[in-house]
């Protein structure tokens, strides 16, 4: 055994793993709840142990050396095995766990869905932490799950990544949301009216997965008139009052905002396929008790969300 290996402890390995992920001493210090000088000191010790710079300055950024990239995979495996050693198969108890759960989620699900998840976690796992990560076009969520930085990702892409486990959460139809005084809010909305009307559309939350709405319109060789583009789904409903804009979205989202704002939920004249939301997770977390519990919480909250929506449909 290399004598230098005796100088390396678990905290140093965790620091190196985080440094290679964040590529920033400052962000690593925040992630590990340490001071920046302490992380810098750890990096100096790591450089001495491995006889390599590990991270070098490149302009305003830090980039890993070839040796650091070789170490990265081993670090993940070693730390995962250490976690497994101290967490028996039946060791997870929601009521006492201090675990942090990381969920990737499009922002329009946070208004109802993630709020419900937070309620369950505060009741059943009061010592646990929940961190919700936004899904942006530059965020590699598959890599994040492979490296243990993300537990579950919620999506609705027509073709989810095949290498990940998947379970359905909820299926919802697509409707139009508009100002209550909109000229098209009364009567049946026609396809011609829908396509000609000005629309508010969100930026895609993934550059590699096209949205259900745009993909379906393209398959029909149709296009809508996008006049306002917003970075977040939750901004769109607030753009509608007092305008002639239309927002196309799932029914549970539309009903939530129609109860808060002077908006009308109108059937969509385009026969869009239902919006199918699912949860994705990496094979590395498939059998972990804590992850199974989290996935069960997500599934139960999804079912509760759909019940009011279905009841409202039956009374209409």
BAGU-653412 format. One line per 10 residues: number of its first residue (from 1); their letters; for each residue x, y, z of N, C-alpha, C, CB. Coordinates in steps of 0.1 Angstrom, whole numbers. Each point is the difference from the previous one (the first is absolute). Glycine has a CB too. Example, Ala and Ser with C-alpha at 12.3 -4.5 7.8 and 13.67 -1.06 7.14 Angstrom:
2
1	as	132:-57:78:-9:12:0:9:12:0:-19:-12:12  15:23:-19:9:11:0:-8:11:8:12:-6:-22
REM end
This chain:
316
1	xxxxxxxxxx	8:-12:0:-8:12:0:9:12:0:-19:-12:12  15:22:-20:8:13:-1:-1:7:14:-5:2:-25  16:2:31:0:7:13:-9:12:0:23:-9:4  -24:16:-16:-8:12:-1:-15:-3:3:17:9:-16  -21:-21:13:-15:-3:2:-4:1:15:1:-15:-20  9:14:29:-4:1:14:-3:14:4:15:-20:5  -11:30:-13:-2:14:3:-14:4:-5:25:4:-2  -32:-12:-6:-12:4:-6:-12:-5:9:10:-1:-23  -19:10:27:-12:-5:8:-12:3:-8:12:5:22  -24:-9:-16:-12:1:-7:-4:15:-3:-7:-21:11
11	xxxxxxxxxx	9:30:-2:-3:14:-2:8:6:-11:-6:2:24  19:-6:-25:8:5:-11:-5:-5:-14:20:1:16  -24:-14:-16:-6:-5:-12:-12:7:-4:10:-22:5  -19:25:5:-12:7:-3:3:14:-5:-12:-13:17  22:19:-11:4:14:-5:5:-1:-14:6:7:23  2:-17:-27:5:-1:-13:-11:-3:-10:22:-8:9  -31:0:-5:-12:-3:-9:-8:12:-3:-1:-23:9  -1:31:2:-8:12:-2:8:11:-8:-12:-5:22  25:6:-20:8:9:-8:-1:-3:-15:15:3:20  -14:-16:-23:-1:-4:-14:-13:2:-6:17:-17:5
21	xxxxxxxxxx	-28:17:3:-13:2:-5:-2:15:-1:-9:-20:11  12:28:-1:-3:14:0:11:8:-8:-12:-2:22  24:-3:-22:12:7:-6:1:14:5:-3:-14:-20  1:16:33:1:13:7:2:-3:14:-15:11:-17  25:-4:23:2:-1:15:-12:6:7:25:0:-4  -29:12:-1:-11:7:7:-13:-9:0:10:22:-7  -14:-27:-4:-12:-8:-1:1:-13:9:-5:9:-23  17:-15:23:3:-12:8:-2:3:14:16:-8:-17  -11:20:22:-1:4:14:-15:1:4:22:12:-2  -30:-6:-7:-14:1:2:-7:-14:1:0:23:-11
31	xxxxxxxxxx	4:-31:2:-7:-14:0:4:-8:12:1:1:-25  11:1:30:5:-8:11:-2:7:14:17:-11:-15  -22:23:14:-2:8:12:13:3:7:-23:-10:3  33:13:-10:14:3:5:4:14:-4:6:-25:0  5:30:6:5:12:-5:8:-2:-12:0:9:24  2:2:-32:8:-1:-12:14:-3:3:-15:16:-11  22:-10:21:13:-3:4:2:-15:4:3:23:7  -13:-29:-1:1:-14:4:0:-9:-12:-12:5:21  4:-1:-31:-1:-8:-13:13:1:-7:-25:3:-1  31:9:0:13:3:-6:11:-8:6:-8:23:-6
41	xxxxxxxxxx	7:-24:19:11:-8:8:-2:-15:-4:0:17:19  -12:-21:-20:-2:-14:-3:5:-3:-14:-20:-1:15  17:10:-24:5:-2:-14:15:0:-1:-20:12:-8  27:-4:16:15:-1:1:5:-13:5:0:25:4  -7:-30:6:4:-14:5:-2:-11:-10:-6:8:23  -6:-7:-30:-3:-9:-11:11:0:-11:-25:2:5  29:10:-9:10:1:-10:13:-6:4:-10:21:-7  14:-20:20:12:-6:5:-1:-15:0:4:20:15  -16:-25:-10:-2:-15:1:1:-6:-14:-15:3:20  8:3:-30:0:-6:-14:11:4:-9:-24:-1:3
51	xxxxxxxxxx	32:11:2:11:5:-8:-5:6:-13:15:-17:10  -26:24:-10:-6:5:-12:-8:13:4:-1:-23:-11  0:32:2:-8:13:3:-15:-3:1:18:13:-12  -23:-23:6:-14:-4:0:-9:10:-6:5:-13:21  -5:25:-17:-8:11:-6:9:11:-3:-21:-7:12  21:12:-25:8:11:-4:-8:12:-5:19:-17:-6  -14:28:7:-8:12:-5:1:1:-15:6:12:21  -18:-9:-27:-1:2:-15:-9:12:-2:3:-25:-5  3:37:4:-8:12:-1:-6:3:14:-5:-4:-25  -9:5:25:-7:2:13:-5:-12:6:-6:22:-8
61	xxxxxxxxxx	9:-34:2:-5:-13:5:11:-9:4:-19:3:-15  16:-13:22:9:-11:4:-4:-12:-8:4:10:23  6:-17:-28:-2:-12:-8:8:-12:6:-5:14:-21  0:-26:21:7:-11:5:11:-5:-9:-20:-7:12  31:2:-6:11:-5:-7:-4:-14:-5:17:13:13  -9:-19:-22:-2:-14:-4:0:-10:11:11:6:-22  -2:-3:32:0:-9:12:-13:1:8:26:2:1  -31:10:0:-12:2:8:-12:-7:-7:9:22:8  -9:-22:-21:-11:-6:-7:1:-16:2:-1:19:-17  13:-24:18:2:-14:2:-5:-4:14:20:0:-15
71	xxxxxxxxxx	-18:9:25:-4:-2:14:-15:1:2:22:9:7  -29:-1:-16:-14:4:3:-9:-13:1:4:22:-12  -3:-31:3:-8:-12:0:2:-8:13:0:0:-26  13:-2:29:4:-8:12:-6:7:13:21:-8:-12  -21:21:12:-5:7:12:-15:-3:2:17:18:-3  -25:-18:-8:-14:-2:1:-2:-15:5:-5:16:-19  12:-25:14:-1:-14:4:3:-2:14:5:-7:-23  6:12:28:5:-1:13:-10:6:10:24:0:-8  -28:12:6:-9:7:9:-14:-7:0:12:21:-4  -16:-27:-7:-13:-7:-1:1:-13:9:-5:10:-23
81	xxxxxxxxxx	17:-17:22:2:-12:8:0:4:15:12:-11:-19  -6:22:22:1:4:14:-14:3:6:23:9:-4  -31:-2:-4:-14:2:3:-8:-13:2:1:22:-12  2:-31:4:-7:-13:0:4:-8:13:-1:-1:-25  14:2:29:4:-7:12:-7:5:12:22:-2:-10  -25:15:11:-6:5:12:-15:1:0:21:13:3  -27:-16:-15:-14:1:-1:-5:-14:-3:0:24:-8  -5:-32:18:-5:-13:-2:-12:0:-9:10:-7:22  -14:-4:-27:-12:-1:-9:-12:5:7:11:-19:-13  -12:17:26:-12:4:7:2:12:9:-8:-23:-1
91	xxxxxxxxxx	19:31:-2:4:11:9:-9:12:-1:23:-9:0  -30:11:-12:-6:12:-2:-13:2:7:10:0:-22  -12:11:30:-12:3:7:-4:14:-3:6:-16:19  -17:18:-26:-4:14:-4:-1:9:12:-12:-10:-20  7:6:31:-2:8:11:12:6:6:-20:-13:5  32:6:-7:12:5:6:11:3:-9:-6:-13:19  4:10:-32:11:2:-10:4:15:-1:-7:-21:-12  20:25:11:4:13:-3:4:2:-14:8:2:23  -12:-12:-32:5:0:-13:-6:12:-9:1:-25:2  7:29:-11:-4:10:-10:-4:-7:-13:16:17:10
101	xxxxxxxxxx	-28:-14:-14:-6:-5:-12:1:10:-11:-15:-16:13  20:13:-25:1:9:-11:-9:-4:-11:24:5:7  -33:4:-11:-10:-3:-10:1:11:-11:-15:-11:17  17:6:-30:0:9:-11:-14:1:-6:24:-6:-5  -29:18:3:-14:2:-3:-2:12:-9:-6:-12:21  -3:11:-31:-3:13:-8:-8:9:10:-1:-13:-22  3:26:20:-5:10:10:-15:0:1:20:13:-5  -28:-17:-6:-14:0:1:-6:-11:9:0:10:-22  8:-19:26:-4:-10:10:2:4:14:4:-18:-17  4:28:19:3:4:14:-12:6:7:23:4:-7
111	xxxxxxxxxx	-32:3:-1:-11:7:6:-10:-9:7:2:17:-18  -4:-29:13:-9:-9:6:7:-13:5:-19:9:-14  26:-15:5:5:-14:2:11:1:11:-5:-6:-23  15:14:22:11:0:9:-4:5:14:16:3:-19  -26:7:18:-6:4:13:-6:-11:8:-4:22:-11  -3:-31:4:-5:-12:6:10:-9:6:-19:2:-15  30:-4:7:12:-8:5:6:6:12:4:-7:-23  -3:20:24:6:6:12:-9:-2:12:11:17:-15  -24:-17:13:-9:-2:11:1:-14:6:-16:16:-10  18:-26:1:1:-14:5:14:-1:7:-15:-8:-19
121	xxxxxxxxxx	25:14:13:13:-2:6:1:7:14:10:-1:-23  -16:13:24:0:6:14:-8:-8:10:1:22:-12  -11:-29:7:-8:-9:10:7:-13:3:-21:11:-9  26:-18:-2:6:-13:2:15:-1:2:-19:-7:-14  26:17:9:14:1:2:5:13:4:2:-18:-18  -5:23:30:2:14:4:15:4:0:-21:-2:13  30:-8:-11:14:3:0:7:-1:-14:0:-8:24  -7:4:-34:5:-1:-13:0:14:-7:-8:-24:-2  16:25:-9:0:12:-8:-4:-3:-14:19:9:15  -26:0:-21:-4:-1:-14:6:11:-8:-22:-12:7
131	xxxxxxxxxx	29:9:-17:6:10:-9:-6:-2:-14:22:2:14  -28:8:-20:-6:-1:-13:9:7:-10:-24:-1:10  28:-6:-20:9:6:-10:-8:3:-13:19:-13:10  -17:25:-15:-7:3:-13:7:-8:-11:-6:23:8  -2:-25:-19:5:-7:-11:2:10:-12:-11:-22:7  23:25:-10:3:10:-10:7:-7:-12:2:18:17  -1:-11:-28:5:-6:-12:15:-4:1:-16:13:-13  23:-7:23:14:-3:2:3:-10:11:5:23:-9  -15:-28:15:1:-8:12:0:-15:-4:-11:17:15  22:-24:-13:1:-14:-3:-5:-9:11:20:5:-15
141	xxxxxxxxxx	-34:-7:16:-5:-7:11:3:-15:0:-19:17:0  22:-23:-12:4:-14:0:14:-1:7:-13:-4:-22  22:13:20:13:-1:6:-2:2:15:12:8:-21  -21:2:25:-2:3:14:-5:-13:7:-5:24:-6  -4:-31:0:-6:-12:6:11:-11:1:-23:6:-8  31:-7:-2:10:-10:0:10:2:11:-3:-3:-25  6:16:28:10:3:10:-7:2:14:13:11:-18  -25:-14:19:-7:1:13:-3:14:5:12:-20:5  -12:30:-14:-4:13:3:-15:3:-1:23:7:-8  -30:-16:2:-14:1:-2:-6:-14:2:3:19:-17
151	xxxxxxxxxx	-14:-19:25:-7:-13:3:-10:-3:-10:4:4:24  -13:6:-28:-11:-3:-9:-1:13:-9:-12:-16:16  8:13:-29:-3:11:-9:-14:-2:-5:24:3:-7  -32:7:8:-14:-1:-5:-1:7:-14:-9:0:24  4:-7:-34:-1:5:-13:-12:-4:-8:24:0:0  -26:5:-12:-11:-4:-8:4:0:-15:-16:10:17  29:-13:-19:5:-1:-14:-6:-12:-7:21:12:6  -25:-10:-19:-5:-11:-8:9:-13:0:-12:17:-14  25:-15:15:9:-11:0:10:2:11:-3:-3:-25  0:-3:37:9:1:11:13:-8:-3:-19:4:16
161	xxxxxxxxxx	30:-1:-9:12:-8:-2:-2:-15:4:13:21:5  -9:-30:-14:-3:-14:1:8:-6:12:-6:-1:-24  18:7:27:9:-7:9:-4:3:15:18:2:-17  -29:6:19:-5:3:13:-12:-8:3:10:23:-1  -12:-26:14:-13:-6:4:-11:11:0:12:-16:15  -24:12:-18:-11:9:-1:-13:-6:6:11:10:-21  -19:-1:27:-13:-4:5:-9:12:-2:10:-15:17  -22:12:-22:-10:11:-2:-4:7:13:-8:-12:-21  5:25:20:-5:8:11:-14:4:-2:23:8:5  -26:-1:-15:-13:5:-3:-2:2:-15:-2:10:23
171	xxxxxxxxxx	-10:-11:-28:-3:3:-13:-11:11:0:6:-24:-8  -4:34:0:-9:11:0:-3:5:-14:8:7:23  -20:-2:-26:-3:5:-13:5:14:-1:-20:-15:-2  21:20:-11:5:13:-3:-11:10:-3:21:-10:-8  -21:22:14:-11:10:-1:7:13:-3:-16:-13:15  7:23:-18:4:13:-2:-3:9:12:-3:-3:-25  12:11:29:-3:10:11:1:14:-6:10:-16:17  -20:24:-14:-1:14:-5:-7:9:10:1:-9:-24  -1:22:21:-7:9:8:-15:-3:0:18:18:-5  -24:-16:16:-15:-3:1:-8:9:-10:4:-6:24
181	xxxxxxxxxx	1:18:-27:-7:9:-9:5:-2:-15:-4:16:19  12:-25:-21:6:-3:-14:-12:-2:-9:22:-10:9  -22:15:-21:-11:-2:-10:-2:-15:-3:5:23:-10  6:-31:11:-1:-14:-3:-4:-9:12:17:4:-19  -18:2:30:-3:-7:12:-15:-5:0:17:13:13  -25:-7:-21:-14:-5:0:-3:-8:-13:-7:21:13  0:-31:-12:-2:-9:-12:11:-9:-3:-14:18:-9  12:-26:-1:10:-10:-4:12:7:-8:-18:-18:-1  30:15:6:12:5:-7:3:-8:-12:9:9:22  -8:-3:-34:3:-8:-12:16:-1:-2:-22:7:-10
191	xxxxxxxxxx	25:-17:2:15:-1:-3:5:12:-6:-3:-25:-3  -4:31:-7:5:12:-7:2:11:10:-12:-7:-21  2:9:30:2:11:10:12:-3:9:-25:4:-1  26:-16:5:11:-4:9:14:3:-6:-15:-18:10  17:14:-23:13:1:-6:2:15:-3:-2:-23:-10  -8:31:7:2:14:-4:2:9:12:-14:-4:-20  9:0:32:1:8:12:15:1:5:-24:-7:6  27:18:1:13:1:5:2:-9:13:1:24:-9  10:-31:9:3:-9:11:12:4:9:-9:-18:-14  8:15:27:11:1:9:6:-14:1:-10:21:13
201	xxxxxxxxxx	23:-22:-15:6:-13:1:12:0:9:-8:-5:-24  11:-6:31:12:0:8:12:-5:-8:-14:-4:20  26:7:-15:12:-5:-6:0:-15:3:13:22:2  -7:-30:-11:1:-15:3:9:-2:12:-5:-6:-24  2:-3:33:9:-3:11:10:-11:-3:-18:7:15  18:-11:-28:11:-9:-4:2:2:-15:-6:-17:18  19:19:-21:3:2:-14:0:-13:-9:14:19:7  -14:-31:0:0:-12:-7:-13:-7:-1:23:-2:7  -34:7:0:-13:-6:1:-10:10:-4:7:-16:18  -13:14:-30:-10:10:-4:-13:-2:7:11:1:-22
211	xxxxxxxxxx	-18:10:25:-13:-1:8:-11:-7:-8:7:21:12  -17:-26:-4:-11:-7:-6:-8:9:-10:-2:-14:21  0:27:-17:-8:9:-8:7:3:-13:-10:10:20  22:-6:-20:7:4:-12:2:-12:-9:11:19:12  -8:-31:-6:3:-12:-8:-13:-4:-7:18:-7:16  -29:8:-9:-13:-4:-7:-4:10:-11:-7:-11:22  8:24:-20:-3:9:-10:9:-2:-12:-7:17:17  20:-20:-15:9:-2:-11:-4:-13:-8:18:11:13  -23:-21:-6:-4:-12:-7:-13:2:-9:10:-13:19  -17:24:-15:-12:3:-8:3:11:-10:-14:-6:19
221	xxxxxxxxxx	26:10:-20:5:11:-8:-8:13:3:6:-17:-18  -8:19:30:-7:12:5:10:8:9:-23:-11:-2  20:24:4:8:8:9:-9:10:6:21:-3:-14  -18:7:26:-7:10:7:7:13:0:-11:-17:15  5:28:-11:6:13:-1:5:4:14:-15:7:-19  28:-10:22:6:3:12:4:14:1:9:-24:2  -15:32:6:3:15:1:7:3:13:-20:4:-13  19:-11:23:7:3:13:6:-13:5:-16:18:6  29:-18:-4:8:-11:5:5:3:14:7:-7:-23  -10:-2:33:4:2:14:10:-11:4:-22:12:5
231	xxxxxxxxxx	31:-9:4:9:-10:5:-6:-11:9:18:17:-3  -29:-14:9:-6:-9:10:-15:-2:-3:17:7:17  -22:-19:-16:-14:-3:-2:-9:8:9:6:-23:-8  -1:24:20:-9:7:10:-1:15:-2:7:-17:16  0:23:-25:-1:14:-4:-12:2:-10:24:3:4  -27:-13:-12:-9:1:-11:-14:4:5:13:-17:-13  -19:10:23:-14:4:4:-1:15:3:-3:-23:8  13:29:-2:0:14:4:0:9:-12:11:-6:22  -7:1:-33:0:8:-13:-14:1:-6:24:-7:-4  -33:-1:8:-13:-2:-7:-10:11:3:5:-24:-1
241	xxxxxxxxxx	-7:27:14:-11:10:2:2:13:-7:-3:-10:22  -8:15:-29:0:12:-7:6:-1:-14:2:11:22  2:-23:-26:6:-2:-14:-8:-10:-8:23:6:10  -19:-7:-23:-6:-10:-9:8:-12:-1:-11:18:-12  21:-20:21:9:-11:0:-7:-13:4:19:15:4  -14:-27:-9:-4:-13:3:12:-8:5:-19:1:-17  17:-9:28:10:-8:5:-5:-14:0:9:18:15  -1:-28:-21:-4:-14:-2:8:-8:11:-5:3:-25  -3:-10:33:7:-6:11:-9:-12:6:12:22:6  -7:-30:3:-8:-11:6:-11:6:8:20:-15:0
251	xxxxxxxxxx	-31:7:2:-12:5:6:2:3:15:-13:-14:-16  21:5:23:2:3:15:7:13:2:0:-25:5  9:28:-14:7:13:2:-10:12:-3:22:-11:-7  -29:9:-4:-10:11:-4:-10:2:11:3:-6:-24  -9:-5:30:-10:1:10:6:7:13:-11:-20:-9  23:18:12:6:6:11:1:15:-1:14:-20:3  -10:25:-15:1:14:-2:-14:7:-3:23:-4:-8  -32:-4:2:-13:6:-2:-8:3:13:-1:-13:-22  5:5:33:-6:3:13:6:12:7:-4:-24:2  16:29:-7:7:11:6:-2:13:-8:16:-17:10
261	xxxxxxxxxx	-17:16:-23:0:11:-9:-12:1:-8:25:-1:-1  -29:12:-5:-12:1:-9:3:-7:-13:-7:22:11  7:-35:-11:4:-8:-12:-11:-10:-3:24:3:5  -25:-7:-17:-9:-11:-5:8:-11:-5:-18:17:-5  13:-29:8:6:-13:-6:-10:-4:-11:11:-7:22  -5:6:-34:-8:-2:-12:6:-13:-7:-5:25:-3  -4:-34:-1:4:-12:-8:9:4:-12:-21:-13:8  31:5:-10:9:3:-11:-5:-7:-13:20:2:16  -21:6:-27:-5:-6:-13:10:-10:-7:-14:21:-2  26:-21:7:10:-9:-6:0:-13:8:15:19:-8
271	xxxxxxxxxx	-15:-30:1:-1:-13:7:14:-4:5:-20:-7:-14  25:14:24:13:-3:6:-1:-13:7:6:24:2  5:-32:-2:1:-12:8:0:5:15:12:-14:-18  -16:6:27:0:4:14:14:3:5:-20:-14:4  22:22:5:13:3:6:2:-10:11:-2:25:-5  13:-33:2:3:-11:9:12:3:8:-10:-17:-16  9:18:29:11:3:9:5:-13:6:-9:24:5  22:-25:-3:6:-12:5:12:4:9:-8:-14:-20  12:5:28:12:2:7:11:-9:-5:-13:6:20  25:-1:-21:12:-7:-5:10:-2:11:-4:9:-23
281	xxxxxxxxxx	11:-20:23:11:-2:10:10:-9:-6:-15:4:19  27:-3:-14:12:-7:-5:0:-14:6:13:21:-2  -8:-31:-5:0:-14:6:8:-1:13:-1:-8:-23  10:17:25:8:0:13:-9:2:12:20:8:-13  -31:-1:11:-9:3:11:-13:-9:0:9:23:0  -9:-33:-8:-12:-8:-2:-5:-7:13:7:-3:-24  3:-3:31:-4:-8:12:2:7:13:6:-20:-13  -1:32:13:3:8:12:-13:3:8:21:10:-10  -22:-14:23:-13:2:7:-4:14:0:6:-19:14  3:29:-12:-4:14:1:-5:5:-13:17:3:17
291	xxxxxxxxxx	-11:-8:-28:-5:4:-14:-14:-6:-3:24:2:-7  -26:-15:12:-13:-6:-3:-11:8:8:11:-23:-3  -7:27:15:-10:8:8:-3:13:-7:8:-10:21  2:17:-26:-2:12:-7:-9:-2:-13:22:9:9  -19:-19:-16:-8:-2:-12:-15:-4:3:21:-8:-12  -23:2:23:-14:-3:5:-7:12:4:8:-22:7  -1:31:0:-6:13:3:-4:8:-12:14:1:21  -5:-1:-31:-4:7:-13:-12:-5:-6:24:5:-3  -25:-19:3:-11:-6:-7:-13:3:8:15:-18:-8  -15:18:21:-12:2:8:-4:15:-2:7:-18:17
301	xxxxxxxxxx	2:27:-17:-4:14:-1:-6:2:-14:18:7:15  -13:-13:-25:-5:1:-14:-15:-4:-1:23:-4:-9  -26:-7:16:-14:-5:0:-9:9:7:9:-23:-1  -4:30:12:-9:9:7:-2:12:-8:9:-8:21  0:13:-29:-2:11:-9:-10:-2:-10:24:6:4  -25:-18:-9:-9:-3:-11:-15:-1:5:18:-12:-12  -20:9:25:-13:-2:5:-9:12:-1:9:-17:15  -4:29:-10:-8:12:-2:-3:4:-14:10:8:21  0:-11:-30:-2:3:-14:-11:-8:-6:24:6:-2  -24:-19:5:-10:-9:-5:-14:4:5:17:-19:-2
311	xxxxxx	-17:22:15:-13:4:6:-6:13:-6:7:-11:21  2:20:-24:-4:13:-7:-6:-3:-14:17:13:13  -10:-23:-20:-5:-3:-14:-14:-6:1:24:-4:-7  -26:-4:17:-13:-7:1:-12:9:3:12:-20:8  -8:32:-2:-11:10:4:-2:10:-11:6:-3:23  2:3:-33:-1:10:-11:-11:-5:-10:25:7:3
REM end
